[in-house]
Amino acid sequence: MADDLCFFTKESFIIKPPKKNPLVLKMAVLIFVMVCGIYVCSTRIKRIGGQSSFSTLNIQVIEKKPCEAAIDIQPSEKPYLHFPKPKTFDRYFAILSTQRSGSGWFETLLNSHINISSNGEIFSVKVRRSNISTIVETLDRIYNLDWFTSASKNECTAAVGLKWMLNQGLMQHHEEIVEYFKTKGVSAIFLFRRNLLRRMVSILANSYDQNAKPLNGTHKSHVHSTHEAEILAKYKPTINTTLLIPNLKQVEDLVTKSMQYFKSTRHIILYYEDIINNHTKLLEVQEFLKVPQRDLNSRQVKIHKGALSSQVENWEDVKKTLKKTRYESFLQEDYKL
């Protein structure tokens, strides 16, 4: 009997402990959470009720601080500023240019402004310019601030745009694009080179670099150090003098035609050489975009400097070809760095 009693007591204590009701535990936890929630809410309401005007002021400062703290806003500049939400945004631009005309350098200058966001050469990707539908779809994404690049500054943006080469569907679909610009309110910034011979040298040198890749096996269209610039500048292209004048005329006609196509849009015409020689041109651009005027800067280093005669392998042949033609002025040094 004693053995039976011991066995019963051991089983009751070790093997079969009394079971707790899970429903009771859940109810207890629920009641505890409800009591805590009511206490926290009541405390918060008292604070808001006692300090409502102070809390509202703090919220307004936090919303504007990221943009306003970063720049010194003068009273006369405030009408030009707005830090928009996409549905109310209406300050758009497009840099219309040709390859090797300084557009990459110019875009870095614009992007050094805290209120300007230019998204690069978006239509270099062929599928985006395959037809007018894909072009419009891409433009809508950019101008609705749904396009994100390293240049995007959407929280402080007052002007948003892109860089667009003339041979990237722009001329082919110019009628629809002009209509889009006018409907959407997109401003065109034309940027070209006066000296098309210098542009040709830059194109040939860049083409060589794509194949030879003298910078440690990498191709760079733009560089950020004088050492890299000196390496790339060592190459002197040989220009086909038979096609020289027809090629110069072809580019000249393309530029003229583009300005005719887009003359009904709000636009400004700039030349690379003028920006280098006259820095007030950058102030004109900022006024055109209706942003506060700031000092703009770029990390890019120019590759080809000095006289053209030192940059072309068959310079004498080129010189002879352009003498007594409408392009003879291209032989002269047109700016200094």
N, C-alpha and C positions, 0 to 999 in steps of 0.2 A: 504494500500500500504506500509505504514511504517512497519506494522507487517510482511508483506511478505518479505520486505527487510531485517529486522532483522533476520527472519528465515533463509533466504538464506546465510546471512553472518555467522551465527553460524554454519550452516552445513558445510560451506566451510572451516571454521577454525578448527573445532573440529572433526567432524565425517569423513570428506573426505579430508585428507591431500594430497598434490600432491605426486604421486608415483615416486620413483627414479628408473632409468633403471638399473637392475642387471647386464646387459652386460657391461655397462660403468664402474661399480664398479670392476668387475672381470678384465677388461682390465687395470684399474689403478693399482690394486694390482700386476698383472703380470709384468707390466712395472717397478714398484718399485723393485720387487724382482730381475729382470734382471739387473737393474742398480747396485744394491747392490752386486750382484754376480760378475759382471765385475770388480767392484772396489776392492773387496777382492782378487780376482784371480790376478789382476795386481799387487797389493801390495805384495802378496806372491811370485810371480815370481821375483820381484825385489830383495826381501830378499835372495831367493835361489841363484839367479845369482851373488849377491855380496858376499855371504858367503858359496859357495858350498863345499869347502874343509873342512871347520869347521863343517858343518852339517854332512858330511859323517863320520868324526871321531867320532862324538857323537853317531851315530847309532851303530857303531862297539863296542863301550864301553858298551852301554846299553845291547847289546845282550850277551856279555860274563860276565858281572858283577855278575849276580846271582850266578854263579858257582865259578868263580875265586876269588871273594871277600871272599868266605866262607872258602877257604883253602889256605895255604901258598905253592905255587907251586915252586918247585926247577927246575932249567933248565934241570937237568937230568931226571926229572919225566914227563916233558911235552909230550914226545913221547907216554907215557902210557895213557894220558888223551884224551878222546874225548866225546863230549856232543852231541850225535848223533840224527839224525832223523831216524825213524824206518827203512826206506828202505836201509840205509847204515850201520845199526847196526850189529855187528858181534862178540860180546863178551858175550857168553852165558855160563851158568853153571847149574848143577843140583846136589844137595846134596843127595846122595844115602845112605840110612841108615836103621836101624831097630828101632822100638819103644823103648823108654826109653834108648837110647844110647847117650844122650846129644845133639841130633840134634837141639832141640828147643833152648837150651842155645847157641849153636854154631851159629845158624842163627841170634839171637839177637846181637851177637858179630859182625857178618858181616854187619848187617844193621846199626850198629853204625858208619860205614864208609860212608862218604857222597857220595861216588861214587859207592856204591854197593846197589842193590835193590833185595832182596830175598823175594818172594811172599808167603811163607808159604807152608803148606801141602795141596796143591791144589787137589791132587788126593785122599784125604780122602773122598771126595764126590763120591759115587759109580758111578753115571751116567757119570761122566767125564772119567772113566776108563772102561766103559762097553764094548768097543771094540777099535781096533787100530785107527779107524777113529775119534772117539771122543777124543782119547788121542792126536792124531796129531793136531786136531783142537784146543784143549786146549793149547798145546805147542806153536802153531803158534801165538795164541793171546798173550801169555806171552812174547815170544821173539820178537814180533812186537811192544811191549810196549803198547798193547791195554788192558792189565789186570791191574786193579787199586785196590790196597790194601793200608792199612795204612803204609806199608813199601815202597810203590812206591816213587821213587825220579827221575822220568823220565827226568827232566830238567838238572840234574847233573850226571846221571847214566853213568858209564863206564863199568859196568858188571851187568847183570840181570839174575835171575834164580829162582829156587824154591827148596822146600824140598820134597823128594820123598821116601816113604818107600818101601822096597823090596816086600812087600805083597800087594801092591796097583797097580797091573797090570804090574809092571816093569819086573818081571821074566816071567810072562805068555806070554808077547809080546816082549821078549828081542831082538829077531832078527830084528824086524821092528824098534824098538827103537834105537838099535845100529846103524842101517843104517841111521836113522834120525839124530842122534847125529853127525855122521861122515859127512853127507851131509850139515848139518846146521852149523857144527863147535861147537857143545856143549861140554864143558869140564865137566867131572864127578869128583865130590869130594866125595870119599868114607869116611864115618865116622862111626866107630864101637867102641864097648867096648871090651877091652881085657878080663876083668873079667865078664864072662857071668852069674856068680852067683849073682853078684851085680845087674846086669840088671834084673834078675828074681825077686829079692826082690823088685825092683822098680816097676815092672809090677804088682806083686801081691798087693802091697800097693796102686797103682793107681786104680786097679780094686776095691779094698775095698772102696776107697774114692768115686768112682762113685756111689756106692750104699748107703754108710753111710752118706756121705756129712757132715763131722764134722765141716767144716768151714761155720757156719751160714747157713747150708742147701744148700750150693753151692759146685759144684765139680770144683777143680782146679788142672790141670796137672802140672802147674808151679806156683810158688809163688814169691812174691817180698818183703817179710819181714821175719825176723828171727822168729817172733811170729807165723806166719802161718806155717813156716817150722817145728817148734817145735811141733805144734799141730798134723800135719800129721805124723811126725816121731814117735809119741807115739805108733802107730799101728805096731805090730810085726807079720808078716805073718808066718803061718805054712806051710812048704814046703813038698810036697808029695815026700818022698825019693825014693819010688818005681819008679816014673817017672823022677826023677831028672837027672840021667845020659842020658837017651834017649832024654830028652828035650834039654839038653845042646848040645848034639851031633847034634840034628836037626838044631839048630840055627847056630852052627859052620859050618855045611855043606852048609846051605843057604848062609852064608857070603862068603865062599870059591867059591861056584858056581857063585855068582854074580860078583865076581872079574874076574873069568874066562870068563864069558859072555861079559864083557865090557872092557877086557884088550886091545882090538884094538883101543879103543877111547883114546883121550888125557885125562889123569886122574892123581889124586893124592890120596894116601891112608893115612888116619889119624885115630888116636885112641884117644878116649876121655881122657884116663889117661895121654897120652903124652902131650896133649894140656894143661892140668892142671899143670903137672910137668915142662913143658918147654914152656914158652911163646914165644920163637922164632919160634914155630910152626905156630903161627898166622902170622908172617912175611913171612913164606914160602907160606902160603895160599895167601897172598896179592900179592906176586911175581908171583904165579901161575895164578892169575886172572889179572895180569898186571895192578894193580892200585897203586897209591902212598901209601907208607907205613905209617900207622897211628897207634896210640894207640887205641885198640878196647876195648869196655866195655859192660857189660850187667847188667841189674837190677835184673836178676833172682837170687834167693837164693837157694843154694843146700839143699835138704830135708834130705837125709840120709848121715850122717857124721860118721866118726870114724870106729871102728872095726865092722865087720859083726856079730860077736858073740853077740853084743848088739842089733842087728836088726832082728834077727830070733828067733821065739818062740821055735822051736825044734832044736836048734843049735847043740846039741850033736849028734842027729840022722844024721843031715846033715854032720857033721864032720866025723862021722864013715863011711858014705856012700862014701864020696869022698877020703878017705884015701887010698893011694897006687893006685890011678888011675891017668890018664892023667890030671885030673881036680883038683888035690890036691892043686895046687898053688893058686886056687881061694879062698882058705880058709885064705890066708895071706892078710895082709893089703898092698894094692898095691899103695896107694897114700895118701897124707896127705893134709888137707885143713886148 
